[in-house]
Amino acid sequence: MNKLLIVSILLLVLNGCTAYQEKGNWQQYLLLKSSGGYTEQKTGSQAYSIEYEGVAALGMPKTRIYWDQRAAELCLGGYNVIEKNEEYYSTRNYSGTPGITTEHRHPRIKGKIECKTL
């Protein structure tokens, strides 16, 4: 029984570490914010605002690839980038040892795109 519980927890945690995924509320609930993911908002008939929070271990280059992947999925006929900002944000995690925390720098890209008409 204990082995099944451990395997279930590991699968849940490892699933949260997937680099390309939609960012969902369950991640904040389970304190897996560092697992990253995308959010988007439709801002016009052919326009979107996209935010992608990357995983610290993968860095900004991989985050750029995932941001572009999401833009391409939203605009199958191609897209024009209207605005794109890259930044890093930090999180601190308690390491389990009193008084010791670890800091992680996570890449984040926010931008706006407009789909090309087919």
C-alpha positions as CSV (number, residue, x, y, z in Angstrom):
1,M,0.0,0.0,0.0
2,N,2.8,2.4,0.9
3,K,4.5,1.7,-2.5
4,L,1.4,2.6,-4.4
5,L,1.1,5.9,-2.5
6,I,4.7,6.8,-3.1
7,V,4.4,6.0,-6.8
8,S,1.2,8.0,-7.1
9,I,2.8,11.0,-5.4
10,L,5.9,10.7,-7.6
11,L,3.8,10.6,-10.8
12,L,1.8,13.7,-9.7
13,V,5.0,15.6,-8.9
14,L,6.8,14.6,-12.1
15,N,3.7,15.5,-14.1
16,G,4.0,19.0,-12.7
17,C,7.5,19.2,-14.0
18,T,6.5,19.0,-17.6
19,A,7.9,21.9,-19.4
20,Y,5.2,22.6,-22.1
21,Q,1.8,22.7,-20.6
22,E,-1.1,25.0,-19.7
23,K,-0.7,26.7,-16.4
24,G,-3.5,25.5,-14.2
25,N,-4.9,26.4,-10.7
26,W,-3.9,22.9,-9.4
27,Q,-0.3,23.9,-9.6
28,Q,-0.7,26.8,-7.2
29,Y,-2.7,24.6,-4.9
30,L,0.0,22.0,-4.8
31,L,2.8,24.7,-4.5
32,L,4.3,23.6,-7.8
33,K,4.5,27.1,-9.2
34,S,8.0,26.5,-10.5
35,S,6.7,23.9,-13.0
36,G,5.8,26.7,-15.4
37,G,3.3,26.8,-18.3
38,Y,1.3,29.1,-20.5
39,T,-1.7,31.3,-20.2
40,E,-3.4,33.2,-23.0
41,Q,-6.2,35.6,-23.4
42,K,-8.0,36.5,-26.6
43,T,-7.8,40.3,-27.0
44,G,-9.4,40.7,-30.4
45,S,-10.9,38.6,-33.2
46,Q,-7.4,37.6,-34.4
47,A,-5.3,38.8,-31.4
48,Y,-4.0,37.1,-28.3
49,S,-2.0,37.9,-25.2
50,I,0.4,35.1,-24.2
51,E,2.4,34.5,-21.1
52,Y,4.8,31.6,-20.6
53,E,6.5,30.9,-17.3
54,G,9.5,28.7,-17.9
55,V,11.3,26.2,-15.7
56,A,14.4,27.6,-14.0
57,A,16.5,24.5,-15.1
58,L,15.6,24.9,-18.8
59,G,16.3,28.7,-19.0
60,M,15.2,31.4,-21.4
61,P,16.1,29.7,-24.7
62,K,13.7,26.8,-24.1
63,T,11.0,29.3,-22.8
64,R,11.3,31.2,-26.1
65,I,10.6,27.9,-28.0
66,Y,7.6,27.1,-25.9
67,W,6.2,30.7,-26.2
68,D,6.6,30.5,-30.0
69,Q,5.0,27.0,-30.0
70,R,1.9,28.3,-28.2
71,A,1.6,31.3,-30.6
72,A,1.8,28.9,-33.6
73,E,-0.9,26.7,-32.1
74,L,-3.2,29.7,-31.7
75,C,-2.5,31.0,-35.2
76,L,-2.3,28.2,-37.6
77,G,-1.8,30.5,-40.6
78,G,1.2,32.3,-38.9
79,Y,1.3,35.3,-36.7
80,N,2.9,38.7,-36.2
81,V,4.5,39.6,-32.8
82,I,3.1,42.9,-31.7
83,E,4.9,43.0,-28.4
84,K,7.3,40.6,-26.5
85,N,9.0,41.1,-23.2
86,E,11.4,38.7,-21.5
87,E,12.2,38.8,-17.8
88,Y,13.2,36.6,-14.9
89,Y,11.4,36.3,-11.5
90,S,12.7,34.7,-8.4
91,T,11.1,32.2,-5.9
92,R,12.4,31.1,-2.6
93,N,11.9,27.6,-1.3
94,Y,12.4,26.4,2.2
95,S,15.1,23.6,2.1
96,G,14.1,21.8,5.2
97,T,17.0,23.0,7.2
98,P,16.1,25.8,9.7
99,G,17.1,29.2,8.3
100,I,18.2,27.9,4.8
101,T,16.2,28.7,1.7
102,T,17.1,28.2,-2.0
103,E,16.4,30.8,-4.6
104,H,15.4,30.0,-8.2
105,R,15.3,32.4,-11.2
106,H,12.5,31.5,-13.6
107,P,12.3,32.9,-17.1
108,R,9.0,34.5,-18.2
109,I,7.9,35.9,-21.5
110,K,4.8,38.1,-22.0
111,G,3.7,39.1,-25.4
112,K,0.9,40.0,-27.8
113,I,0.4,38.4,-31.2
114,E,-1.9,39.0,-34.1
115,C,-2.9,36.0,-36.3
116,K,-2.3,36.3,-40.1
117,T,-5.5,35.8,-42.1
118,L,-5.5,32.6,-44.3
